[in-house]
Amino acid sequence: MPKKKQVVRREWTKADIQELKAHSKARTPVVKISKATKRTVGALRQKALNLGIGLGHQR
């Protein structure tokens, strides 16, 4: 059985949250934010949801 990848959790700093909010305002695609912040798309969406901000493209 292949070994499961170890999940490394990283705390959200004030700077991380500010960056996320800036990306939200700029309507940056989530995949681009994911690469820039080295966080998963799911993690970004969860945090945005908790902060009550939109992420990615809004219809």
TORMARTI-395092 format. One record per atom (N, C-alpha, C): residue number from 1; residue in three letters; atom name; x, y, z. Coordinates in nm, 3 decimals, padded with zeros to 5 digits. Each point is the difference from the previous one (the first is absolute). Example, Ala and Ser with C-alpha at 12.3 -4.5 7.8 and 13.67 -1.06 7.14 Angstrom:
@resi->1 | resn->ALA | name->N | u->01.319 | v->-00.569 | w->00.780
@resi->1 | resn->ALA | name->CA | u->-00.089 | v->00.119 | w->00.000
@resi->1 | resn->ALA | name->C | u->00.090 | v->00.120 | w->00.000
@resi->2 | resn->SER | name->N | u->-00.035 | v->00.105 | w->-00.072
@resi->2 | resn->SER | name->CA | u->00.082 | v->00.119 | w->00.006
@resi->2 | resn->SER | name->C | u->-00.077 | v->00.109 | w->00.073
//
This chain:
@resi->1 | resn->MET | name->N | u->00.084 | v->-00.120 | w->00.000
@resi->1 | resn->MET | name->CA | u->-00.084 | v->00.120 | w->00.000
@resi->1 | resn->MET | name->C | u->00.088 | v->00.126 | w->00.000
@resi->2 | resn->PRO | name->N | u->-00.027 | v->00.093 | w->-00.093
@resi->2 | resn->PRO | name->CA | u->00.084 | v->00.121 | w->-00.004
@resi->2 | resn->PRO | name->C | u->-00.021 | v->00.086 | w->00.125
@resi->3 | resn->LYS | name->N | u->00.109 | v->00.063 | w->00.043
@resi->3 | resn->LYS | name->CA | u->-00.008 | v->00.084 | w->00.120
@resi->3 | resn->LYS | name->C | u->-00.076 | v->00.128 | w->-00.032
@resi->4 | resn->LYS | name->N | u->-00.089 | v->00.037 | w->00.091
@resi->4 | resn->LYS | name->CA | u->-00.078 | v->00.123 | w->-00.022
@resi->4 | resn->LYS | name->C | u->00.087 | v->00.121 | w->00.027
@resi->5 | resn->LYS | name->N | u->-00.018 | v->00.104 | w->-00.082
@resi->5 | resn->LYS | name->CA | u->00.080 | v->00.120 | w->00.017
@resi->5 | resn->LYS | name->C | u->-00.036 | v->00.068 | w->00.133
@resi->6 | resn->GLN | name->N | u->00.103 | v->00.037 | w->00.075
@resi->6 | resn->GLN | name->CA | u->-00.021 | v->00.063 | w->00.129
@resi->6 | resn->GLN | name->C | u->-00.059 | v->00.139 | w->-00.019
@resi->7 | resn->VAL | name->N | u->-00.107 | v->00.030 | w->00.070
@resi->7 | resn->VAL | name->CA | u->-00.064 | v->00.131 | w->-00.010
@resi->7 | resn->VAL | name->C | u->00.070 | v->00.096 | w->00.094
@resi->8 | resn->VAL | name->N | u->00.054 | v->00.107 | w->-00.056
@resi->8 | resn->VAL | name->CA | u->00.066 | v->00.100 | w->00.081
@resi->8 | resn->VAL | name->C | u->-00.090 | v->00.122 | w->00.008
@resi->9 | resn->ARG | name->N | u->-00.051 | v->00.025 | w->00.119
@resi->9 | resn->ARG | name->CA | u->-00.090 | v->00.115 | w->00.016
@resi->9 | resn->ARG | name->C | u->00.081 | v->00.125 | w->00.028
@resi->10 | resn->ARG | name->N | u->-00.040 | v->00.109 | w->-00.065
@resi->10 | resn->ARG | name->CA | u->00.068 | v->00.128 | w->00.022
@resi->10 | resn->ARG | name->C | u->-00.101 | v->00.101 | w->00.051
@resi->11 | resn->GLU | name->N | u->00.038 | v->00.070 | w->00.105
@resi->11 | resn->GLU | name->CA | u->-00.088 | v->00.103 | w->00.056
@resi->11 | resn->GLU | name->C | u->-00.016 | v->00.114 | w->-00.101
@resi->12 | resn->TRP | name->N | u->-00.115 | v->00.067 | w->00.008
@resi->12 | resn->TRP | name->CA | u->-00.024 | v->00.117 | w->-00.084
@resi->12 | resn->TRP | name->C | u->00.048 | v->00.122 | w->00.076
@resi->13 | resn->THR | name->N | u->00.101 | v->00.068 | w->-00.053
@resi->13 | resn->THR | name->CA | u->00.049 | v->00.122 | w->00.063
@resi->13 | resn->THR | name->C | u->-00.085 | v->00.117 | w->-00.047
@resi->14 | resn->LYS | name->N | u->00.016 | v->00.115 | w->00.067
@resi->14 | resn->LYS | name->CA | u->-00.074 | v->00.121 | w->-00.042
@resi->14 | resn->LYS | name->C | u->00.036 | v->00.035 | w->-00.143
@resi->15 | resn->ALA | name->N | u->00.128 | v->-00.018 | w->-00.034
@resi->15 | resn->ALA | name->CA | u->00.048 | v->00.030 | w->-00.136
@resi->15 | resn->ALA | name->C | u->-00.066 | v->-00.092 | w->-00.103
@resi->16 | resn->ASP | name->N | u->-00.014 | v->-00.128 | w->00.037
@resi->16 | resn->ASP | name->CA | u->-00.066 | v->-00.097 | w->-00.090
@resi->16 | resn->ASP | name->C | u->-00.143 | v->00.043 | w->-00.028
@resi->17 | resn->ILE | name->N | u->-00.071 | v->00.041 | w->00.106
@resi->17 | resn->ILE | name->CA | u->-00.140 | v->00.040 | w->-00.014
@resi->17 | resn->ILE | name->C | u->-00.011 | v->00.127 | w->-00.084
@resi->18 | resn->GLN | name->N | u->00.092 | v->00.095 | w->00.022
@resi->18 | resn->GLN | name->CA | u->00.001 | v->00.123 | w->-00.081
@resi->18 | resn->GLN | name->C | u->00.021 | v->-00.033 | w->-00.147
@resi->19 | resn->GLU | name->N | u->00.093 | v->-00.093 | w->-00.027
@resi->19 | resn->GLU | name->CA | u->00.029 | v->-00.041 | w->-00.137
@resi->19 | resn->GLU | name->C | u->-00.124 | v->-00.062 | w->-00.064
@resi->20 | resn->LEU | name->N | u->-00.068 | v->-00.085 | w->00.077
@resi->20 | resn->LEU | name->CA | u->-00.121 | v->-00.067 | w->-00.049
@resi->20 | resn->LEU | name->C | u->-00.107 | v->00.102 | w->-00.035
@resi->21 | resn->LYS | name->N | u->-00.017 | v->00.101 | w->00.087
@resi->21 | resn->LYS | name->CA | u->-00.100 | v->00.105 | w->-00.023
@resi->21 | resn->LYS | name->C | u->00.035 | v->00.082 | w->-00.124
@resi->22 | resn->ALA | name->N | u->00.129 | v->00.027 | w->-00.019
@resi->22 | resn->ALA | name->CA | u->00.045 | v->00.076 | w->-00.117
@resi->22 | resn->ALA | name->C | u->-00.029 | v->-00.078 | w->-00.128
@resi->23 | resn->HIS | name->N | u->00.027 | v->-00.130 | w->00.002
@resi->23 | resn->HIS | name->CA | u->-00.029 | v->-00.086 | w->-00.115
@resi->23 | resn->HIS | name->C | u->-00.150 | v->-00.005 | w->-00.026
@resi->24 | resn->SER | name->N | u->-00.079 | v->00.000 | w->00.106
@resi->24 | resn->SER | name->CA | u->-00.145 | v->-00.004 | w->-00.012
@resi->24 | resn->SER | name->C | u->-00.050 | v->00.125 | w->-00.073
@resi->25 | resn->LYS | name->N | u->00.053 | v->00.116 | w->00.041
@resi->25 | resn->LYS | name->CA | u->-00.038 | v->00.127 | w->-00.063
@resi->25 | resn->LYS | name->C | u->00.041 | v->00.004 | w->-00.146
@resi->26 | resn->ALA | name->N | u->00.121 | v->-00.055 | w->-00.027
@resi->26 | resn->ALA | name->CA | u->00.055 | v->00.000 | w->-00.136
@resi->26 | resn->ALA | name->C | u->-00.062 | v->-00.108 | w->-00.088
@resi->27 | resn->ARG | name->N | u->-00.085 | v->-00.086 | w->00.061
@resi->27 | resn->ARG | name->CA | u->-00.063 | v->-00.111 | w->-00.069
@resi->27 | resn->ARG | name->C | u->00.101 | v->-00.095 | w->-00.066
@resi->28 | resn->THR | name->N | u->00.109 | v->-00.027 | w->00.071
@resi->28 | resn->THR | name->CA | u->00.103 | v->-00.092 | w->-00.048
@resi->28 | resn->THR | name->C | u->-00.055 | v->-00.142 | w->-00.003
@resi->29 | resn->PRO | name->N | u->00.026 | v->-00.076 | w->-00.108
@resi->29 | resn->PRO | name->CA | u->-00.045 | v->-00.139 | w->-00.003
@resi->29 | resn->PRO | name->C | u->00.058 | v->-00.079 | w->00.118
@resi->30 | resn->VAL | name->N | u->-00.080 | v->-00.088 | w->00.058
@resi->30 | resn->VAL | name->CA | u->00.039 | v->-00.074 | w->00.121
@resi->30 | resn->VAL | name->C | u->00.127 | v->-00.082 | w->-00.021
@resi->31 | resn->VAL | name->N | u->00.015 | v->-00.057 | w->-00.121
@resi->31 | resn->VAL | name->CA | u->00.118 | v->-00.082 | w->-00.028
@resi->31 | resn->VAL | name->C | u->00.127 | v->00.085 | w->00.010
@resi->32 | resn->LYS | name->N | u->-00.008 | v->00.125 | w->-00.048
@resi->32 | resn->LYS | name->CA | u->00.116 | v->00.091 | w->00.007
@resi->32 | resn->LYS | name->C | u->00.032 | v->00.034 | w->00.145
@resi->33 | resn->ILE | name->N | u->-00.103 | v->00.027 | w->00.080
@resi->33 | resn->ILE | name->CA | u->00.019 | v->00.030 | w->00.143
@resi->33 | resn->ILE | name->C | u->00.064 | v->-00.120 | w->00.067
@resi->34 | resn->SER | name->N | u->-00.050 | v->-00.119 | w->-00.035
@resi->34 | resn->SER | name->CA | u->00.049 | v->-00.125 | w->00.058
@resi->34 | resn->SER | name->C | u->00.150 | v->-00.015 | w->-00.022
@resi->35 | resn->LYS | name->N | u->00.046 | v->00.027 | w->-00.122
@resi->35 | resn->LYS | name->CA | u->00.142 | v->-00.011 | w->-00.032
@resi->35 | resn->LYS | name->C | u->00.082 | v->00.106 | w->00.073
@resi->36 | resn->ALA | name->N | u->-00.055 | v->00.122 | w->00.007
@resi->36 | resn->ALA | name->CA | u->00.071 | v->00.112 | w->00.063
@resi->36 | resn->ALA | name->C | u->00.015 | v->-00.019 | w->00.151
@resi->37 | resn->THR | name->N | u->-00.105 | v->-00.056 | w->00.064
@resi->37 | resn->THR | name->CA | u->00.001 | v->-00.014 | w->00.146
@resi->37 | resn->THR | name->C | u->00.046 | v->-00.138 | w->00.046
@resi->38 | resn->LYS | name->N | u->00.020 | v->-00.092 | w->-00.096
@resi->38 | resn->LYS | name->CA | u->00.034 | v->-00.140 | w->00.031
@resi->38 | resn->LYS | name->C | u->-00.103 | v->-00.063 | w->00.094
@resi->39 | resn->ARG | name->N | u->-00.126 | v->00.027 | w->-00.027
@resi->39 | resn->ARG | name->CA | u->-00.109 | v->-00.062 | w->00.074
@resi->39 | resn->ARG | name->C | u->-00.094 | v->-00.065 | w->-00.100
@resi->40 | resn->THR | name->N | u->-00.077 | v->-00.099 | w->00.047
@resi->40 | resn->THR | name->CA | u->-00.091 | v->-00.068 | w->-00.092
@resi->40 | resn->THR | name->C | u->-00.120 | v->00.089 | w->-00.030
@resi->41 | resn->VAL | name->N | u->-00.065 | v->-00.029 | w->-00.113
@resi->41 | resn->VAL | name->CA | u->-00.119 | v->00.074 | w->-00.040
@resi->41 | resn->VAL | name->C | u->-00.108 | v->-00.014 | w->00.108
@resi->42 | resn->GLY | name->N | u->-00.013 | v->-00.121 | w->00.054
@resi->42 | resn->GLY | name->CA | u->-00.098 | v->-00.025 | w->00.105
@resi->42 | resn->GLY | name->C | u->00.024 | v->00.083 | w->00.124
@resi->43 | resn->ALA | name->N | u->00.128 | v->00.010 | w->00.039
@resi->43 | resn->ALA | name->CA | u->00.036 | v->00.078 | w->00.118
@resi->43 | resn->ALA | name->C | u->-00.034 | v->00.147 | w->-00.020
@resi->44 | resn->LEU | name->N | u->00.029 | v->00.051 | w->-00.121
@resi->44 | resn->LEU | name->CA | u->-00.028 | v->00.140 | w->-00.031
@resi->44 | resn->LEU | name->C | u->-00.150 | v->00.027 | w->00.002
@resi->45 | resn->ARG | name->N | u->-00.077 | v->-00.091 | w->-00.061
@resi->45 | resn->ARG | name->CA | u->-00.145 | v->00.017 | w->-00.004
@resi->45 | resn->ARG | name->C | u->-00.061 | v->-00.003 | w->00.140
@resi->46 | resn->GLN | name->N | u->00.049 | v->-00.092 | w->00.085
@resi->46 | resn->GLN | name->CA | u->-00.049 | v->-00.010 | w->00.137
@resi->46 | resn->GLN | name->C | u->00.025 | v->00.129 | w->00.077
@resi->47 | resn->LYS | name->N | u->00.123 | v->00.053 | w->-00.013
@resi->47 | resn->LYS | name->CA | u->00.038 | v->00.121 | w->00.073
@resi->47 | resn->LYS | name->C | u->-00.084 | v->00.118 | w->-00.049
@resi->48 | resn->ALA | name->N | u->-00.018 | v->00.009 | w->-00.132
@resi->48 | resn->ALA | name->CA | u->-00.080 | v->00.108 | w->-00.058
@resi->48 | resn->ALA | name->C | u->-00.144 | v->-00.007 | w->00.051
@resi->49 | resn->LEU | name->N | u->-00.051 | v->-00.123 | w->00.010
@resi->49 | resn->LEU | name->CA | u->-00.136 | v->-00.020 | w->00.048
@resi->49 | resn->LEU | name->C | u->-00.012 | v->00.047 | w->00.145
@resi->50 | resn->ASN | name->N | u->00.099 | v->-00.038 | w->00.083
@resi->50 | resn->ASN | name->CA | u->00.001 | v->00.041 | w->00.140
@resi->50 | resn->ASN | name->C | u->00.011 | v->00.151 | w->00.016
@resi->51 | resn->LEU | name->N | u->00.075 | v->00.064 | w->-00.092
@resi->51 | resn->LEU | name->CA | u->00.017 | v->00.145 | w->00.006
@resi->51 | resn->LEU | name->C | u->-00.118 | v->00.073 | w->-00.063
@resi->52 | resn->GLY | name->N | u->-00.083 | v->-00.075 | w->-00.072
@resi->52 | resn->GLY | name->CA | u->-00.115 | v->00.059 | w->-00.066
@resi->52 | resn->GLY | name->C | u->00.036 | v->00.080 | w->-00.124
@resi->53 | resn->ILE | name->N | u->00.108 | v->-00.040 | w->-00.068
@resi->53 | resn->ILE | name->CA | u->00.040 | v->00.069 | w->-00.124
@resi->53 | resn->ILE | name->C | u->-00.012 | v->-00.096 | w->-00.118
@resi->54 | resn->GLY | name->N | u->-00.022 | v->00.055 | w->-00.118
@resi->54 | resn->GLY | name->CA | u->-00.009 | v->-00.081 | w->-00.121
@resi->54 | resn->GLY | name->C | u->00.139 | v->-00.032 | w->-00.050
@resi->55 | resn->LEU | name->N | u->00.009 | v->-00.110 | w->-00.076
@resi->55 | resn->LEU | name->CA | u->00.129 | v->-00.040 | w->-00.053
@resi->55 | resn->LEU | name->C | u->-00.016 | v->-00.048 | w->-00.144
@resi->56 | resn->GLY | name->N | u->00.096 | v->00.037 | w->-00.085
@resi->56 | resn->GLY | name->CA | u->-00.006 | v->-00.044 | w->-00.139
@resi->56 | resn->GLY | name->C | u->-00.105 | v->00.078 | w->-00.077
@resi->57 | resn->HIS | name->N | u->-00.055 | v->-00.063 | w->-00.102
@resi->57 | resn->HIS | name->CA | u->-00.095 | v->00.071 | w->-00.084
@resi->57 | resn->HIS | name->C | u->-00.140 | v->-00.006 | w->00.060
@resi->58 | resn->GLN | name->N | u->-00.065 | v->00.114 | w->00.004
@resi->58 | resn->GLN | name->CA | u->-00.139 | v->00.003 | w->00.047
@resi->58 | resn->GLN | name->C | u->-00.090 | v->00.022 | w->-00.120
@resi->59 | resn->ARG | name->N | u->-00.107 | v->-00.075 | w->-00.006
@resi->59 | resn->ARG | name->CA | u->-00.091 | v->00.015 | w->-00.113
@resi->59 | resn->ARG | name->C | u->-00.101 | v->00.109 | w->00.030
//
